[in-house]
Amino acid sequence: MALELYNKNNHVCVSFSDLVTGEAVQANQFLVIDNGHAAIIDPGGELTYSRLYMALGKYVSVRGLDYIIASHQDPDIVASLNRWMVGTSCKAVVPELWERFIPHFTTPGRTKHRMIPIPDQGMNLQLGNIGLKAIPAHFLHAEGNFQFYDPVSKILFSGDMGANLSAGDLDKPFRKIQEAIPVMEGFHRRYMSSRKVCQYWANMIRPLDIEWMVP
């Protein structure tokens, strides 16, 4: 299911969910477009690829995609990378820590000269007329992990922070964190057990002008 989160003045943000049923967990996929330039955040694995590819056609010429962006190295995040490397001319934007691991998802040589590593401290990625911010979120839960902030829509794409493993439980937006805790708590206690790291993350994002946090 595609859901438009923002669509104004040649800037579009779309989320994709329910692409996988029954077999495995699905991370949410996101499309960010600015003035005709497009990036997919966390494209997913083989189970999401075909349906995501078809859904993207409504918004963008897929073969002209600028970037595939991976928040971290898990298979539900980026195992479909080889398909995107074959089917588009995009570059892969990945945490520097995983730059030599993620190519294992592709055939030999497929990522040569097509990888953009994100340094540990984060970076701004030029997409159309905007700088999409890669924000460090290390150990939440991966050792090398990033979230992405769109300064136009003011959306923080928070990856696994805020996620849950119960499909369908959080299909609607909520304004109070207490509404989400029952389905979030188990996942976060297991995968993000460091209070110190969580506090560091909270202090880091506090200055950002965030309207939506979208896991």
Residue frames as a rotation matrix with the C-alpha (Angstrom) as fourth column:
MET 1
0.579 0.815 0.000 0.00
0.815 -0.579 0.000 0.00
0.000 0.000 -1.000 0.00
ALA 2
-0.513 -0.714 0.476 1.34
0.708 -0.665 -0.236 3.43
0.485 0.216 0.847 -0.96
LEU 3
0.543 0.632 -0.553 0.63
0.830 -0.505 0.238 6.38
-0.129 -0.588 -0.799 1.32
GLU 4
0.051 -0.490 0.870 1.55
0.477 -0.753 -0.452 9.94
0.877 0.438 0.195 0.37
LEU 5
0.072 -0.137 -0.988 3.05
0.986 -0.143 0.092 11.63
-0.153 -0.980 0.125 3.40
TYR 6
0.000 -0.140 -0.990 3.81
0.084 -0.987 0.140 14.91
-0.996 -0.084 0.012 1.63
ASN 7
-0.196 -0.057 0.979 3.14
0.969 0.140 0.202 16.32
-0.148 0.989 0.027 -1.84
LYS 8
0.804 0.410 -0.431 3.74
0.390 -0.910 -0.139 20.02
-0.449 -0.056 -0.892 -2.42
ASN 9
0.741 -0.489 -0.460 5.80
-0.587 -0.804 -0.092 22.23
-0.325 0.338 -0.883 -4.73
ASN 10
0.533 -0.496 -0.686 7.55
-0.529 0.437 -0.727 19.40
0.660 0.750 -0.029 -6.60
HIS 11
-0.661 -0.692 0.291 8.48
-0.672 0.373 -0.640 17.62
0.334 -0.619 -0.711 -3.39
VAL 12
0.454 0.832 -0.318 6.92
-0.659 0.554 0.508 14.23
0.599 -0.021 0.801 -2.63
CYS 13
-0.725 -0.565 0.393 7.34
-0.687 0.563 -0.460 11.66
0.038 -0.604 -0.796 0.16
VAL 14
0.349 0.824 -0.445 5.62
-0.766 0.525 0.371 8.28
0.540 0.212 0.815 -0.09
SER 15
-0.457 -0.434 0.776 5.65
-0.784 0.609 -0.121 5.26
-0.421 -0.664 -0.618 2.23
PHE 16
0.009 0.396 -0.918 5.06
-0.700 0.658 0.277 1.68
0.714 0.641 0.283 1.13
SER 17
-0.558 -0.107 0.823 3.81
-0.735 0.523 -0.431 -1.06
-0.385 -0.845 -0.371 3.42
ASP 18
0.299 0.733 0.611 1.98
-0.389 0.679 -0.623 -4.39
-0.871 -0.052 0.488 3.15
LEU 19
0.222 -0.300 -0.928 4.26
-0.962 0.086 -0.258 -5.56
0.157 0.950 -0.269 0.33
VAL 20
-0.707 -0.461 -0.536 5.05
-0.319 0.885 -0.340 -8.77
0.631 -0.070 -0.773 2.22
THR 21
0.264 0.825 0.500 2.44
-0.928 0.076 0.365 -11.00
0.263 -0.560 0.785 3.82
GLY 22
0.931 0.361 0.050 2.98
-0.356 0.870 0.342 -14.01
0.080 -0.337 0.938 6.02
GLU 23
0.700 -0.652 -0.292 6.51
0.409 0.701 -0.584 -15.04
0.585 0.290 0.757 5.11
ALA 24
-0.259 -0.915 -0.309 8.71
0.920 -0.136 -0.366 -12.45
0.293 -0.380 0.878 6.77
VAL 25
0.223 0.220 -0.950 8.97
0.611 -0.791 -0.039 -9.10
-0.760 -0.571 -0.311 8.50
GLN 26
0.222 -0.128 0.967 8.88
0.873 -0.416 -0.256 -6.05
0.435 0.900 0.019 6.21
ALA 27
-0.525 -0.364 -0.769 10.68
0.572 -0.820 -0.002 -2.81
-0.630 -0.442 0.639 6.91
ASN 28
0.639 0.745 -0.192 8.79
0.379 -0.522 -0.764 0.14
-0.669 0.416 -0.616 5.47
GLN 29
-0.333 -0.683 0.651 10.06
0.933 -0.135 0.335 1.52
-0.141 0.718 0.682 2.17
PHE 30
0.391 0.419 -0.819 10.10
0.354 -0.890 -0.286 5.25
-0.849 -0.178 -0.497 1.41
LEU 31
0.004 -0.314 0.949 10.33
0.981 -0.184 -0.065 7.29
0.195 0.931 0.307 -1.76
VAL 32
0.236 0.003 -0.972 11.56
0.375 -0.923 0.088 10.89
-0.896 -0.385 -0.219 -1.60
ILE 33
0.073 -0.136 0.988 11.32
0.988 -0.124 -0.090 13.04
0.134 0.983 0.125 -4.75
ASP 34
0.242 0.018 -0.970 12.53
0.305 -0.951 0.058 16.59
-0.921 -0.310 -0.236 -5.17
ASN 35
0.338 -0.022 -0.941 12.20
-0.681 -0.695 -0.229 18.38
-0.649 0.718 -0.250 -8.51
GLY 36
0.737 0.129 -0.663 12.36
-0.631 0.484 -0.607 15.15
0.243 0.865 0.438 -10.50
HIS 37
-0.360 -0.883 -0.301 15.19
-0.559 0.463 -0.688 13.51
0.747 -0.079 -0.660 -8.55
ALA 38
0.637 0.765 0.095 14.31
-0.616 0.431 0.660 10.44
0.464 -0.478 0.746 -6.52
ALA 39
-0.638 -0.770 0.028 15.68
-0.611 0.484 -0.626 8.21
0.469 -0.416 -0.779 -3.77
ILE 40
0.521 0.703 -0.483 14.37
-0.162 0.638 0.753 5.06
0.838 -0.314 0.446 -2.11
ILE 41
-0.278 -0.533 0.799 15.11
-0.921 -0.089 -0.379 4.65
0.273 -0.841 -0.466 1.58
ASP 42
-0.572 -0.063 0.818 15.46
-0.505 0.813 -0.291 1.01
-0.646 -0.579 -0.497 2.71
PRO 43
-0.330 0.443 -0.834 14.35
-0.919 0.052 0.391 -0.77
0.216 0.895 0.389 -0.49
GLY 44
0.484 0.569 0.665 13.92
-0.745 0.667 -0.028 -4.11
-0.459 -0.481 0.747 1.27
GLY 45
-0.494 -0.664 0.561 14.70
-0.342 0.742 0.576 -7.63
-0.799 0.093 -0.594 0.12
GLU 46
-0.996 0.059 -0.062 13.60
-0.029 0.444 0.895 -10.01
0.080 0.894 -0.441 -2.60
LEU 47
-0.493 0.865 -0.097 10.14
0.851 0.455 -0.263 -10.31
-0.184 -0.212 -0.960 -1.08
THR 48
0.154 0.557 -0.816 9.41
0.341 -0.805 -0.486 -6.62
-0.927 -0.203 -0.314 -1.58
TYR 49
-0.694 -0.677 -0.243 11.17
0.122 -0.444 0.888 -5.93
-0.709 0.587 0.391 -4.88
SER 50
-0.772 0.342 0.536 8.58
0.615 0.184 0.767 -6.71
0.163 0.921 -0.353 -7.56
ARG 51
0.268 0.957 -0.112 5.62
0.953 -0.246 0.176 -5.07
0.140 -0.154 -0.978 -5.87
LEU 52
0.217 -0.270 -0.938 7.66
0.413 -0.845 0.339 -2.03
-0.885 -0.461 -0.072 -4.87
TYR 53
-0.814 -0.573 0.099 9.04
0.300 -0.267 0.916 -1.62
-0.498 0.775 0.389 -8.39
MET 54
-0.445 0.724 0.528 5.53
0.796 0.050 0.603 -1.62
0.410 0.688 -0.598 -9.85
ALA 55
0.477 0.672 -0.567 4.20
0.864 -0.477 0.162 0.79
-0.161 -0.567 -0.807 -7.21
LEU 56
-0.217 -0.667 -0.713 7.01
0.447 -0.717 0.535 3.27
-0.868 -0.202 0.454 -7.83
GLY 57
-0.691 -0.115 0.713 5.98
0.722 -0.077 0.688 3.69
-0.024 0.990 0.136 -11.47
LYS 58
0.413 0.906 0.089 3.08
0.893 -0.422 0.155 5.90
0.178 0.015 -0.984 -10.42
TYR 59
0.831 -0.072 -0.551 5.50
0.271 -0.813 0.515 8.50
-0.485 -0.578 -0.656 -9.07
VAL 60
0.243 -0.880 -0.407 8.81
-0.658 -0.458 0.598 8.24
-0.713 0.123 -0.691 -10.91
SER 61
0.694 -0.213 -0.688 10.65
-0.526 0.504 -0.686 6.72
0.492 0.837 0.238 -13.86
VAL 62
0.933 -0.252 0.259 12.27
-0.087 0.538 0.838 3.88
-0.350 -0.804 0.480 -11.94
ARG 63
0.565 -0.758 0.326 15.18
0.816 0.454 -0.358 3.42
0.123 0.468 0.875 -14.32
GLY 64
0.146 -0.491 0.859 16.15
0.221 -0.830 -0.513 7.04
0.964 0.264 -0.012 -13.68
LEU 65
0.926 0.226 -0.303 16.30
0.316 -0.022 0.949 6.61
0.208 -0.974 -0.092 -9.91
ASP 66
0.469 -0.776 0.422 19.14
-0.570 -0.631 -0.526 8.60
0.675 0.006 -0.738 -8.32
TYR 67
-0.566 -0.711 0.418 19.78
-0.739 0.213 -0.639 6.68
0.365 -0.671 -0.646 -5.11
ILE 68
0.482 0.515 -0.709 19.07
0.173 0.737 0.653 3.53
0.859 -0.437 0.266 -3.17
ILE 69
-0.203 -0.512 0.835 19.68
-0.721 -0.499 -0.481 4.38
0.662 -0.700 -0.268 0.49
ALA 70
0.241 0.217 -0.946 20.23
0.374 0.879 0.297 1.78
0.896 -0.425 0.131 3.22
SER 71
0.673 0.051 0.738 19.97
-0.579 -0.585 0.568 2.75
0.460 -0.810 -0.364 6.87
HIS 72
0.017 -0.705 0.709 21.93
-0.809 0.407 0.425 -0.38
-0.588 -0.580 -0.563 7.81
GLN 73
-0.632 -0.572 -0.522 22.89
-0.775 0.476 0.417 -3.82
0.010 0.668 -0.744 6.52
ASP 74
-0.436 0.464 0.771 20.00
-0.249 0.761 -0.599 -6.12
-0.865 -0.453 -0.216 7.44
PRO 75
-0.897 0.044 0.439 18.43
0.399 0.506 0.765 -8.23
-0.189 0.862 -0.471 4.65
ASP 76
0.095 0.994 0.056 14.96
0.958 -0.076 -0.275 -6.72
-0.269 0.080 -0.960 5.15
ILE 77
0.345 -0.072 -0.936 16.61
0.074 -0.992 0.103 -3.34
-0.936 -0.105 -0.337 4.48
VAL 78
0.261 -0.423 -0.868 18.75
-0.825 -0.564 0.027 -3.89
-0.501 0.709 -0.496 1.41
ALA 79
-0.240 -0.395 0.887 18.94
-0.005 0.914 0.406 -7.53
-0.971 0.093 -0.221 0.26
SER 80
0.629 0.535 0.564 17.32
0.567 0.181 -0.804 -6.58
-0.532 0.826 -0.189 -3.07
LEU 81
0.268 -0.543 -0.796 20.28
-0.270 -0.835 0.479 -4.34
-0.925 0.086 -0.370 -3.95
ASN 82
-0.677 -0.599 0.427 21.43
0.212 0.397 0.893 -6.46
-0.704 0.695 -0.142 -6.89
ARG 83
0.014 0.782 0.623 18.07
0.966 0.151 -0.212 -6.01
-0.260 0.605 -0.753 -8.61
TRP 84
0.823 0.302 -0.481 18.31
0.256 -0.953 -0.161 -2.23
-0.507 0.009 -0.862 -8.32
MET 85
-0.077 -0.937 -0.340 21.90
-0.268 -0.309 0.913 -2.22
-0.960 0.161 -0.227 -9.53
VAL 86
-0.685 -0.118 0.719 20.84
0.553 0.559 0.618 -4.18
-0.475 0.821 -0.318 -12.63
GLY 87
0.008 0.882 0.471 17.55
0.998 0.021 -0.057 -2.41
-0.060 0.471 -0.880 -13.32
THR 88
0.957 0.286 -0.056 18.58
0.286 -0.958 -0.009 1.21
-0.056 -0.008 -0.998 -12.74
SER 89
0.205 -0.913 0.354 21.60
0.444 -0.236 -0.865 3.49
0.873 0.334 0.357 -12.97
CYS 90
0.863 0.260 0.434 21.28
-0.212 -0.594 0.776 4.55
0.459 -0.762 -0.457 -9.33
LYS 91
-0.365 -0.931 0.025 24.02
-0.310 0.096 -0.946 4.77
0.878 -0.353 -0.324 -6.75
ALA 92
0.440 0.447 -0.779 23.85
0.531 0.570 0.627 2.95
0.724 -0.690 0.014 -3.42
VAL 93
-0.081 -0.376 0.923 24.20
-0.557 -0.751 -0.354 5.11
0.827 -0.543 -0.148 -0.31
VAL 94
0.616 0.225 -0.755 25.22
0.307 0.814 0.493 2.93
0.726 -0.536 0.432 2.64
PRO 95
0.924 -0.334 0.186 26.87
-0.309 -0.370 0.876 3.30
-0.224 -0.867 -0.445 6.06
GLU 96
0.279 -0.910 -0.305 30.64
-0.847 -0.084 -0.524 3.34
0.452 0.405 -0.795 5.65
LEU 97
-0.232 -0.350 0.908 30.90
-0.830 0.558 0.003 0.60
-0.508 -0.752 -0.420 8.28
TRP 98
0.230 0.456 0.860 28.99
0.019 0.881 -0.473 -1.79
-0.973 0.125 0.194 5.99
GLU 99
0.388 -0.053 -0.920 30.47
-0.822 -0.471 -0.320 -0.64
-0.417 0.881 -0.226 2.67
ARG 100
-0.521 -0.677 -0.519 32.45
-0.829 0.546 0.120 -3.88
0.202 0.493 -0.846 2.23
PHE 101
-0.795 0.320 0.515 29.70
-0.029 0.828 -0.559 -6.15
-0.606 -0.460 -0.649 3.54
ILE 102
0.113 0.961 -0.251 26.65
-0.346 -0.199 -0.917 -4.98
-0.931 0.190 0.310 1.59
PRO 103
-0.141 -0.174 -0.975 28.15
-0.989 -0.015 0.146 -5.96
-0.040 0.985 -0.170 -1.82
HIS 104
-0.935 -0.143 0.323 27.60
-0.175 0.982 -0.072 -9.58
-0.307 -0.124 -0.944 -0.74
PHE 105
-0.025 0.991 0.133 23.97
0.063 0.135 -0.989 -8.97
-0.998 -0.017 -0.065 -1.74
THR 106
0.633 0.230 -0.739 25.09
-0.632 -0.398 -0.665 -8.41
-0.448 0.888 -0.107 -5.36
THR 107
0.860 -0.411 0.304 26.96
0.510 0.730 -0.455 -10.19
-0.035 0.546 0.837 -8.14
PRO 108
0.063 -0.942 -0.329 30.71
0.781 -0.158 0.604 -9.45
-0.621 -0.295 0.726 -8.37
GLY 109
-0.791 -0.561 0.242 31.58
0.596 -0.622 0.507 -5.98
-0.134 0.546 0.827 -9.60
ARG 110
-0.010 0.900 0.436 28.01
0.895 -0.187 0.406 -4.74
0.447 0.395 -0.803 -9.64
THR 111
0.805 0.364 -0.468 28.61
0.568 -0.700 0.432 -1.98
-0.170 -0.614 -0.771 -7.06
LYS 112
-0.209 -0.978 -0.006 31.95
0.921 -0.199 0.336 -0.80
-0.330 0.065 0.942 -8.45
HIS 113
-0.945 -0.257 0.203 32.02
0.303 -0.921 0.244 3.02
0.124 0.292 0.948 -8.61
ARG 114
-0.255 0.931 0.260 28.37
0.043 -0.257 0.965 3.07
0.966 0.257 0.026 -7.53
MET 115
0.250 0.285 -0.925 28.69
0.900 0.283 0.330 3.15
0.356 -0.916 -0.186 -3.73
ILE 116
-0.023 -0.215 0.976 28.48
-0.218 -0.952 -0.214 6.33
0.976 -0.218 -0.025 -1.65
PRO 117
-0.262 -0.107 -0.959 29.60
0.782 0.558 -0.275 5.61
0.565 -0.823 -0.063 1.93
ILE 118
0.643 0.474 0.601 28.01
-0.053 -0.756 0.653 7.57
0.764 -0.452 -0.461 4.77
PRO 119
-0.489 -0.872 0.005 30.71
-0.041 0.017 -0.999 8.49
0.871 -0.489 -0.044 7.32
ASP 120
-0.471 0.271 -0.839 30.03
0.815 0.497 -0.297 7.77
0.337 -0.824 -0.455 10.97
GLN 121
-0.792 0.106 -0.602 29.24
0.307 -0.782 -0.542 11.41
-0.528 -0.614 0.587 11.70
GLY 122
0.281 0.947 0.157 26.56
0.604 -0.048 -0.796 11.56
-0.746 0.319 -0.585 8.98
MET 123
-0.850 -0.518 0.093 26.31
0.378 -0.477 0.793 13.75
-0.366 0.710 0.602 5.88
ASN 124
0.070 0.832 -0.550 24.02
-0.396 -0.483 -0.781 15.78
-0.916 0.272 0.295 3.63
LEU 125
-0.538 -0.151 0.830 23.01
0.591 0.635 0.498 13.98
-0.602 0.758 -0.252 0.44
GLN 126
-0.672 0.261 -0.693 22.12
-0.511 -0.841 0.178 16.26
-0.537 0.474 0.698 -2.45
LEU 127
-0.547 0.613 0.570 18.75
0.742 0.670 -0.008 15.26
-0.387 0.419 -0.821 -3.91
GLY 128
0.357 0.620 0.699 17.36
0.845 -0.533 0.042 17.74
0.398 0.576 -0.714 -6.38
ASN 129
0.115 -0.255 0.960 17.42
-0.042 -0.967 -0.251 21.09
0.992 -0.011 -0.122 -4.58
ILE 130
0.799 0.257 0.544 17.57
-0.529 -0.130 0.838 19.73
0.286 -0.958 0.032 -1.04
GLY 131
-0.467 -0.878 -0.103 20.14
-0.623 0.409 -0.667 18.23
0.628 -0.247 -0.738 1.29
LEU 132
0.680 0.642 -0.353 18.71
-0.242 0.651 0.719 15.00
0.692 -0.404 0.598 2.72
LYS 133
0.035 -0.700 0.713 20.37
-0.948 -0.248 -0.198 14.63
0.316 -0.669 -0.673 6.11
ALA 134
0.305 -0.071 -0.950 21.84
0.154 0.988 -0.025 11.29
0.940 -0.138 0.312 7.17
ILE 135
0.295 -0.066 0.953 21.74
-0.834 -0.505 0.223 11.36
0.466 -0.861 -0.204 10.97
PRO 136
-0.666 -0.621 -0.413 23.80
-0.344 0.747 -0.569 8.92
0.662 -0.237 -0.711 13.06
ALA 137
0.420 0.733 0.536 21.72
-0.886 0.204 0.417 6.41
0.196 -0.650 0.735 15.01
HIS 138
-0.313 -0.683 -0.660 24.42
-0.496 0.711 -0.499 3.88
0.810 0.171 -0.561 15.77
PHE 139
-0.985 -0.075 -0.154 23.46
0.057 0.708 -0.704 0.86
0.162 -0.702 -0.693 17.92
LEU 140
-0.425 0.905 -0.017 19.75
-0.382 -0.197 -0.903 1.61
-0.820 -0.377 0.430 17.33
HIS 141
0.890 -0.135 0.436 19.96
-0.269 0.618 0.739 -1.22
-0.369 -0.775 0.513 16.57
ALA 142
0.764 -0.624 0.168 22.84
0.576 0.541 -0.612 -1.80
0.291 0.564 0.772 14.12
GLU 143
0.169 -0.808 -0.564 26.40
0.792 -0.229 0.565 -0.78
-0.586 -0.542 0.602 14.96
GLY 144
-0.922 -0.338 -0.188 26.42
0.151 -0.761 0.631 1.41
-0.356 0.553 0.753 11.86
ASN 145
-0.192 0.960 0.205 22.94
0.977 0.207 -0.055 2.87
-0.096 0.189 -0.977 11.45
PHE 146
-0.988 -0.135 -0.073 21.42
0.123 -0.982 0.144 6.08
-0.091 0.133 0.987 10.13
GLN 147
0.083 0.995 -0.063 18.13
0.746 -0.104 -0.658 7.92
-0.661 0.007 -0.751 10.10
PHE 148
-0.697 -0.296 0.654 17.20
0.702 -0.468 0.536 10.41
0.147 0.832 0.534 7.41
TYR 149
-0.114 0.600 -0.792 15.71
0.534 -0.635 -0.558 13.86
-0.838 -0.487 -0.248 7.83
ASP 150
-0.254 0.178 0.951 13.91
0.915 -0.274 0.296 15.67
0.313 0.945 -0.094 5.02
PRO 151
-0.794 -0.154 -0.588 14.04
0.450 -0.799 -0.399 19.43
-0.408 -0.582 0.704 5.72
VAL 152
-0.841 0.540 0.031 11.16
-0.338 -0.569 0.749 20.20
0.423 0.620 0.662 3.35
SER 153
0.063 0.904 -0.424 8.51
-0.007 0.425 0.905 17.80
0.998 -0.054 0.033 4.65
LYS 154
-0.208 -0.291 0.934 10.11
-0.903 -0.309 -0.298 17.90
0.376 -0.905 -0.199 8.13
ILE 155
0.887 0.438 -0.144 9.87
-0.381 0.873 0.305 14.12
0.260 -0.216 0.941 8.31
LEU 156
-0.217 -0.896 0.387 12.40
-0.954 0.278 0.110 12.07
-0.207 -0.345 -0.915 10.24
PHE 157
0.586 0.280 -0.761 12.60
-0.496 0.866 -0.063 8.64
0.641 0.414 0.646 8.63
SER 158
0.263 -0.436 0.861 13.62
-0.964 -0.097 0.246 6.86
-0.024 -0.895 -0.446 11.82
GLY 159
-0.395 -0.482 -0.782 14.15
-0.576 0.793 -0.198 3.31
0.715 0.372 -0.591 10.58
ASP 160
-0.259 0.257 -0.931 13.92
0.459 0.881 0.116 0.75
0.850 -0.397 -0.346 13.37
MET 161
-0.965 -0.030 -0.262 13.50
0.247 -0.454 -0.856 3.43
-0.093 -0.891 0.445 16.03
GLY 162
-0.482 0.867 -0.127 9.76
-0.748 -0.483 -0.455 3.42
-0.455 -0.124 0.882 16.64
ALA 163
-0.359 0.310 -0.880 9.17
-0.691 0.546 0.474 0.19
0.628 0.778 0.018 14.75
ASN 164
-0.053 0.349 0.936 7.38
-0.788 0.561 -0.254 -2.93
-0.614 -0.750 0.245 15.90
LEU 165
-0.934 -0.342 -0.103 7.05
-0.340 0.766 0.545 -6.52
-0.107 0.544 -0.832 14.73
SER 166
-0.449 0.856 0.256 3.24
0.465 0.468 -0.752 -6.64
-0.763 -0.218 -0.608 14.83
ALA 167
-0.933 0.056 0.354 1.91
0.317 -0.331 0.889 -5.99
0.167 0.942 0.291 11.34
GLY 168
-0.213 0.927 0.308 -1.15
0.481 -0.174 0.859 -3.75
0.851 0.331 -0.408 11.26
ASP 169
0.094 0.279 -0.956 -0.92
0.996 -0.024 0.091 -2.50
0.002 -0.960 -0.281 14.84
LEU 170
-0.119 -0.208 -0.971 0.28
0.366 -0.918 0.152 0.99
-0.923 -0.337 0.185 13.94
ASP 171
-0.263 0.070 0.962 -1.27
0.964 0.058 0.260 1.70
-0.038 0.996 -0.082 10.55
LYS 172
0.630 0.561 0.536 -2.56
0.561 -0.807 0.186 5.11
0.537 0.184 -0.823 11.64
PRO 173
-0.315 -0.761 0.567 -0.60
0.079 -0.616 -0.784 8.13
0.946 -0.202 0.254 12.89
PHE 174
0.516 0.441 -0.735 -0.52
0.791 0.083 0.606 8.74
0.328 -0.894 -0.306 16.63
ARG 175
0.425 -0.287 0.858 0.33
-0.140 -0.958 -0.251 11.87
0.894 -0.013 -0.447 18.62
LYS 176
0.491 -0.218 0.843 1.09
-0.871 -0.120 0.476 10.37
-0.002 -0.968 -0.249 22.03
ILE 177
-0.412 -0.779 -0.473 3.91
-0.745 0.586 -0.318 7.88
0.525 0.221 -0.822 22.49
GLN 178
-0.579 0.232 0.782 1.83
-0.608 0.515 -0.604 6.07
-0.543 -0.825 -0.157 25.10
GLU 179
0.517 0.837 -0.179 -0.44
-0.722 0.314 -0.617 4.83
-0.460 0.448 0.766 22.31
ALA 180
0.531 -0.375 -0.760 2.44
-0.626 0.431 -0.650 3.02
0.571 0.821 -0.006 20.63
ILE 181
-0.253 -0.771 0.585 4.36
-0.966 0.170 -0.193 1.63
0.049 -0.614 -0.788 23.61
PRO 182
0.349 0.399 0.848 2.38
-0.569 0.809 -0.147 -1.64
-0.745 -0.431 0.509 23.93
VAL 183
0.965 0.029 0.260 3.44
0.173 0.672 -0.720 -2.80
-0.195 0.740 0.643 20.44
MET 184
0.607 -0.788 0.104 6.88
-0.397 -0.413 -0.820 -1.12
0.689 0.456 -0.563 20.43
GLU 185
0.565 -0.409 0.717 8.18
-0.821 -0.189 0.539 -2.12
-0.084 -0.893 -0.442 23.82
GLY 186
0.770 -0.239 0.591 9.20
0.061 0.951 0.304 -5.73
-0.634 -0.198 0.747 23.22
PHE 187
0.742 -0.479 0.469 11.16
0.585 0.119 -0.802 -4.94
0.328 0.870 0.369 20.07
HIS 188
0.525 -0.546 0.653 12.97
-0.332 -0.838 -0.434 -1.98
0.784 0.011 -0.621 21.58
ARG 189
0.667 -0.290 0.686 13.88
-0.680 0.140 0.720 -3.74
-0.305 -0.947 -0.104 24.83
ARG 190
0.725 -0.371 0.580 15.46
0.370 0.920 0.127 -6.58
-0.581 0.123 0.805 22.86
TYR 191
0.462 -0.499 0.733 17.16
0.856 0.036 -0.515 -4.65
0.230 0.866 0.444 20.05
MET 192
0.041 -0.405 0.913 17.89
0.095 -0.908 -0.407 -1.25
0.995 0.103 0.001 21.66
SER 193
0.565 0.270 -0.780 18.79
0.669 0.402 0.625 -2.03
0.482 -0.875 0.047 25.24
SER 194
-0.463 -0.830 -0.310 21.25
0.872 -0.366 -0.323 0.82
0.155 -0.420 0.894 25.90
ARG 195
0.597 0.677 -0.431 19.65
0.761 -0.647 0.038 3.73
-0.253 -0.351 -0.901 27.74
LYS 196
-0.040 -0.713 -0.700 22.82
0.244 -0.687 0.685 5.78
-0.969 -0.143 0.201 27.20
VAL 197
-0.864 -0.275 0.422 22.64
0.445 -0.022 0.895 5.40
-0.237 0.961 0.141 23.41
CYS 198
-0.017 0.949 0.316 18.92
0.961 -0.072 0.268 6.23
0.277 0.308 -0.910 23.36
GLN 199
0.562 0.195 -0.804 19.53
0.574 -0.792 0.209 9.39
-0.596 -0.579 -0.557 25.40
TYR 200
-0.495 -0.812 -0.309 22.36
0.217 -0.460 0.861 10.44
-0.841 0.359 0.404 23.11
TRP 201
-0.690 0.322 0.648 20.05
0.708 0.115 0.697 10.00
0.150 0.940 -0.308 20.10
ALA 202
0.371 0.914 -0.165 17.25
0.927 -0.357 0.112 12.00
0.043 -0.194 -0.980 21.75
ASN 203
0.281 -0.347 -0.895 19.59
0.335 -0.838 0.431 14.88
-0.899 -0.421 -0.120 22.53
MET 204
-0.733 -0.667 0.136 20.93
0.319 -0.161 0.934 14.88
-0.601 0.728 0.330 18.98
ILE 205
-0.576 0.552 0.603 17.57
0.733 0.023 0.680 15.10
0.362 0.833 -0.418 17.19
ARG 206
0.012 0.651 -0.759 15.96
0.880 -0.367 -0.302 17.53
-0.475 -0.664 -0.577 19.64
PRO 207
-0.450 -0.193 -0.872 17.10
-0.007 -0.976 0.220 20.66
-0.893 0.105 0.438 17.72
LEU 208
-0.963 0.073 0.261 15.55
0.269 0.148 0.952 19.41
0.031 0.986 -0.162 14.45
ASP 209
-0.491 0.852 -0.183 12.21
-0.773 -0.523 -0.359 20.83
-0.402 -0.035 0.915 13.31
ILE 210
-0.993 0.089 -0.074 10.33
0.055 0.928 0.369 17.52
0.102 0.363 -0.926 13.10
GLU 211
-0.310 0.950 0.045 6.64
-0.950 -0.311 0.037 17.28
0.049 -0.031 0.998 12.25
TRP 212
0.828 0.533 -0.174 6.52
-0.532 0.845 0.057 13.51
0.178 0.045 0.983 11.65
MET 213
-0.392 -0.846 0.362 8.67
-0.837 0.491 0.242 10.67
-0.382 -0.208 -0.900 12.88
VAL 214
0.637 0.655 -0.407 8.08
-0.771 0.532 -0.351 7.79
-0.014 0.537 0.843 10.48
PRO 215
-0.120 -0.712 0.692 9.69
-0.573 0.618 0.538 4.39
-0.810 -0.332 -0.483 11.23
